[in-house]
């Protein structure tokens, strides 16, 4: 299951995680975000217990979007030990996202 990441739970969910974290920055009105959403949901099921899959609504969490310098969506970040290790911009297929995540597990 994906985790809704907000400024209020960011430290707990992302910074303190002992697992890699994939963050999907998205918005309700974004067509490509809706295309990648099922892929992100599938990753959350396939990687349950091995990675944290989080979603950040950029319209509701502008502070986090600014912190990560999100200029276009969807933008996906992979973090390990609180540090960004990979950034993927745009809708990507499952195989590409899984391979990127797998490198950091």
For each residue, the residues with C-beta under 8 A, 3 or more apart:
1: 44 45 48
2: 24 40 41 44 53 54 55
3: 9 13 52 53 54 55
4: 54 55 57
5: 9 10 13 14 23 54 55 56 61 64
6: 9 10 56 60 61 64
7: 10 61 63 64
8:
9: 3 5 6 12 13
10: 5 6 7 13 14 15 64
11: 14 15 16
12: 9 15 16
13: 3 5 9 10 16 17 21 52 54
14: 5 10 11 17 21 23 52 54 79 82
15: 10 11 12 82
16: 11 12 13 82
17: 13 14 20 21 52 79 82
18:
19: 50 51 52 105
20: 17 50 51 52 78 79 80 85 101 104 105
21: 13 14 17 51 52 53 54 78 79 80
22: 40 43 51 52 53 54 76 77 78 97 101
23: 5 14 54 55 56 68 76 77 78 79
24: 2 33 36 37 40 53 54 55 56 74 76
25: 56 58 64 65 68 70 73 74 75 76 77
26: 30 33 36 37 55 56 57 58 73 74
27: 30 33 57 58 59 73
28: 33 57 59
29:
30: 26 27 33 34 73 74
31: 34 35
32: 35 36 73 74 90 91
33: 24 26 27 28 30 36 37 73 74 91
34: 30 31 37
35: 31 32 38 91
36: 24 26 32 33 39 40 74 76 91 92
37: 24 26 33 34 40 41
38: 35 41 42
39: 36 42 43 91 92 93 94 97
40: 2 22 24 36 37 43 44 53 55 76 97
41: 2 37 38 44 45
42: 38 39 45 46 94
43: 22 39 40 46 47 51 53 94 97 98 101
44: 1 2 40 41 47 48 53
45: 1 41 42 48
46: 42 43 98
47: 43 44 50 51 53 98 101 105
48: 1 44 45
49:
50: 19 20 47 105
51: 19 20 21 22 43 47 101 105
52: 3 13 14 17 19 20 21 22
53: 2 3 21 22 24 40 43 44 47
54: 2 3 4 5 13 14 21 22 23 24
55: 2 3 4 5 23 24 26 40
56: 5 6 23 24 25 26 61 64 65
57: 4 26 27 28 60 61
58: 25 26 27 61 62 64 65 70 73
59: 27 28 62
60: 6 57
61: 5 6 7 56 57 58 64 65
62: 58 59 65 66
63: 7 66 67
64: 5 6 7 10 25 56 58 61 67 68
65: 25 56 58 61 62 68 70
66: 62 63 69 70
67: 63 64
68: 23 25 64 65 75 77 84
69: 66
70: 25 58 65 66 73 75
71: 75
72: 75 89 90
73: 25 26 27 30 32 33 58 70
74: 24 25 26 30 32 33 36 89 90 91
75: 25 68 70 71 72 87 88 89 90
76: 22 23 24 25 36 40 87 88 89 92 97
77: 22 23 25 68 84 86 87 88
78: 20 21 22 23 84 85 86 87 88 100 101 104
79: 14 17 20 21 23 82 83 84 85
80: 20 21 83 85 104
81:
82: 14 15 16 17 79
83: 79 80
84: 68 77 78 79 87
85: 20 78 79 80 104
86: 77 78 100 103 104
87: 75 76 77 78 84
88: 75 76 77 78 92 96 97 100
89: 72 74 75 76
90: 32 72 74 75
91: 32 33 35 36 39 74
92: 36 39 76 88 96 97
93: 39 96 97
94: 39 42 43 97 98
95: 98 99
96: 88 92 93 99 100
97: 22 39 40 43 76 88 92 93 94 100 101
98: 43 46 47 94 95 101 102
99: 95 96 102 103
100: 78 86 88 96 97 103 104
101: 20 22 43 47 51 78 97 98 104 105
102: 98 99 105
103: 86 99 100
104: 20 78 80 85 86 100 101
105: 19 20 47 50 51 101 102
